[in-house]
Amino acid sequence: MSKSTTSNPVWKSITSAAKLTAIASVLASSFNVFAEPIEIKFSHVVAENTPKGQMALKFKELVEQRLPGEYTVSVFPSSQLFGDNNELAALLLNDVQIVAPSLSKFERYTKKLQVFDLPFLFEDMAAVDRFQQSEEGQKLLNSMNRKGLVGLGYLHNGMKQFSAHAPLSTPGEANGKKFRIMASDVIAAQFDAVKAIPVKKPFSEVFTLLQTRAIDGQENTWSNIYSMKFYEVQSHITESNHGVLDYMLVTSNTFWKNLPKDKRDIIKKSLDEAIVLGNQIAAAKEGEDKQAILDSKRSELVSLTAVQRQQWVDAMKPVWTKFESQIGKDVIEAAQAANKQ
């Protein structure tokens, strides 16, 4: 290089700029190497040995395996971070990034999801799954977008059973008894229909309420009755299969849209695969946990005859008509159609 070139002010300016660019590139690379991974907080209210608990841990494993050093998933089970009455508010405040509330918890954000609370609507979990995977069921995942919530998928738990401090064979035996319920107008109406007293309380308080006899009973899946030890403080469980307890995995519009698309796709794929595992566990645990409860001999099983079951159906089915205008007749009919396939 000639002396005239090296002494040229323009050339010096160019080479200085090039050096600064190179330094900036090195610093940026160093920053990326040492930057803390982005934390995704996943809060839920049940124990880790439940289908939801195992699904959350699988999701953590897959994300951290596929995006090492970039994203980390912190799982908070058993209401450690937020209870079931405030986790959606926390999600919208970005205090947590993923939650999986029961479908009953979305009542204030959309009335359409109340379809899952209608008593004796689904014959079994296969019918529930068919409806959720149908066009109408998938549309429901997007029913809260205007409220800032993004539905990412459904997770099964199982069919609900009644438990109480006394046998429940007929609707008349529920008369005057207090039952803990989730904050759901449909479920409240379900118990009103049999002249029982619905009491809205957080899931984390149910064991103590049953133990102290502040309430007479509750409704839940075999998985939750077993993992939360409700059977230890309830003398009878009625195998009613009267409703479904499923969850929706949700995040906020703000968090989801701010993720880079390639990262978002990987996170969604990981969640989908974790949900498949969770649903497989749910199907297996339904029978296993029921048997474990029976083997414990702490709680007696009440099996309904066809006539007794029909009495419950007749008493509770008017709830469908009461909420048809809120849910939509088309949604209810699509759910009913899933039983016929």
C-alpha angles and dihedrals in degrees: 000000000000123000091242091057096048092048092048109115092214092053091048089052092051094048092047091052091049091051092049090050091051092048091048090051092052091047091049091050091049091049091052091050094052099032116120114251117253110260121226110196114208113192126187138161105227135079123277093245092064124093090257092048093050092045091054092051091049090051089052091050094050097046094048090045094050099037103033114185091001103074134017127189119216112196120204111189132183096032091296091144106019135002124232092262096059108026095096092051088050090051092055089049089052091239085127129018105207131028132169109208123176111266090252090068095070096068094111091051100044134358094207094078089062085086088084092059096055108117119245093000098126123050095206144338092276089063090047090053093048091053094047092051093045123098091258092048093049091050089060089064087068096042093103101045092112088056091055098258127123119201111218102179148314125269123198127226103162148251118321126246130192120242127188146157088257135033117285110200101139134029090249090065090063092058111126095358121130116236126187111233138178117253094279127131090204093054090045089053090048091060093039087058091064093040093251123138115248114211117193109217136151117267092239091063099050099093093053092045090053094042093052091041091236083138131027101220151334142211124243147132124278088251095056094040089055102039093046092043094234089146089066091065100034120074097200138035119192114210095221103144084201099151146002129257109200134149138225120219106223140176133177125272089234096055095040097048093046092059114098107256095241091051092044091054091052092047092049092048090051091050093049091052092047090051090054089054092046091052092049090052091047091054092049096043095052091073096032096052093044089054092046090054092049091047090053090061088210093117131033122228118234112203117198122225117225089258094050093048091051089053089058091047093050092048096049105033094084085072087075092062092045093059101031094103092052097045099035127248090241092058093049092048091050089052092049091049090059088068092062099057 
